[in-house]
Amino acid sequence: MGTLAGAAVIVPSVLIFKRAQNSAKLLPAFTVLIIPTQILLGIMVIGTGFRPLITMLHLSGAALLLMAIWKEYLNQSEVSTSN
């Protein structure tokens, strides 16, 4: 399920990255880079028995990912309404 969720975020991010202008490429690249980190942190959370530090890093990474996806959505909404 995590792999499917990762693919559901990475594929649109790569497409947005290819279409974006130079200034708008940072967020899709950030999203593509943080997904593998989240997967590794998720594996570490389970492997270490939910240690607080690793769990906190995993949850803060999820918050950053949510922020990046929301910002991408807002940027795309702004572009589509201006065209």
C-alpha positions, 0 to 999 in steps of 0.5 A: 500500500505504501508503494502504491501511495508513493507512486501516486505522488511521484508520477504526478510530481515528475510530470509537473517537474517536466512541465514547470518553469525553472522557478517552479521545479523545487517543490516537485523535486522535493516531493520526489526526494522525500518519498524514498526517505519516508519509506525508509523511515517507515521501515525503521519505525516498525523495525525499531518498535516505534522509537520516539525519535524515528517516529517523530522524524517519520511524522514530520516528514509526512507533514512536509510531504503534505505541505509540498503536495498542497503547495503544488496543488495550489500552484497548479490551480493558479496556473489553470485559472490564469490560462 
